[in-house]
């Protein structure tokens, strides 16, 4: 306590201000402010309140007392407003609003303020508050950011609790002013640090999300080189493929004929860790049992009549890579047992051999059959089914992914136009509409055949027209509703078709009337008359 020695007090004040200007950790700073204020003034106890972010409450942050324990929990918070009005009854709230220092000789003999918070504190701690000095901490723009309270001045002469001398008020005001600036700075630094931490955490999260997004895009892009499908069913297939790429689990691809099961199997191989190994495909329905057995397992010279030299089987040839067995449901029951042994032991024994060879391969199978029904009928081994069905992937039929049709049509149009060295303008609106409304019972295989045929029939420099498409598309019920009005008479139907054909041929010949009339076998004048009659306009 240096208030009785002016020189010592100034020295201590300067020392304290130096510390306050350099301390950046908020809680240590607040604690030091209360300690220094008590030391400067000879207060037995002290506390410090800080204004919350809502500007409606003062919350106790520091509580010190040399006489009794001073738990912070015993100090209540203070509401600045009561019934939507300034709470001028509470000493701290009054000081915060007015900016005035309040010096009370004895809080129990003064009725000007509501001192309930002090009385409750005394009851909880068995303390006796008497003299009280309350000073606002006003920061930048002269705004109160907190309240400093000093309790029970200890008179050095009488060694008794006495009122705070008026001579201390100027010193306390100066101290509070500097302390407020230090608190302001510390709070600003703490907020900035919090924002930096938040920004760093957000940046880390964004970086992680960006990496995951790049990985996801990369994974998606690696399939789009060979597979087309933005529809939800195909995206689900791609997601399943992603899950199984880095494993050696057997995959069973199920789907209707023509859905592209071999393409899926090849994509799994090409994007797996076995991509450097061979990818060998065999259709189990393409060969009779004896030939399929020797093709898969190989044979030794002299194993049977005609076996003049050793032949490596497809299973052994796929060592280090992937063996794709298409139409596995058509594999003869006797061969199923041998395939099961390969899956169980990872060994293969060629026909006529005495020893088995260790192999390292992944087996992917595919079928359009209902294997569960075949099991019930005794045509497929149940134990082999469970070995093959570790990771099933169901391919949707083309009719279930119609949003992929435009991209598939364009892809095959470009492919076959390049193969047959034709420059085409694309599909005419009518032909395109017929193609996207067809059900494709043969799935992608049928779509490829339809486009290939249309490209072959089309004229170089022109477009794919309805006349280039298979007649079954003309009979499509969906198209019939679009082309022919209900209850139409024969003459009306003929006019509709004639108008459409003229529009299609004009478009395929870039609206050149001379060329169009020549192809249609009519005069240019006759074509012009029909254009006028049907009110055909170039778009």
Buried (B, 14 or more C-beta within 10 A) or exposed (E): BBBEEEEEBEEBBEEBBEBBEEBEEBEEBBBBBBBBBBBBBBBBBBBBBBBEEEEEBBBBBBBBBEBBEBEEEBBBEBEBEEEEEBBBEBBBBBBBBEEEBBBBEEBEEEEEBBBEBBEEBBEBBEBEBBBBBBBBBBBEEEBBBBBBBBBBBBBEEEEEBBBBBEEBBEBBEEBBBBBBBBBBBBBEEBEEEEEEEEEEEEEEEEEEEEEEEEEEEEBBEBBEEEBBBBBEBBBBBBEBBBEBBEEBEBBBBBBBEBBBBBBBBBBBBBBBEBEEBBBBBBBBEEBEEEEBBBBBBBBBEEBEEEBEEBBBBBBBBBBEBBBBBBBBBBBBEEBBEBBBBBBEEBEBBBBBBEEBBEBEBBBBBBBBBEBEEBBEEEBBBEEBBEBBBBBEBEBBBBEBBBEBBBEBBBBBBBBBBEEEEBEBBBBBBBBBBBBBBBBBEBBBBBBBBBBBBBBEEBBEEBBBBBBBBBEEBEEBEEBEEEBEEEEEEEEEEEBBEBBBBBBBBBBBBEBEBEBBBBBBEBEEEEBEEBBEEBEBEEE
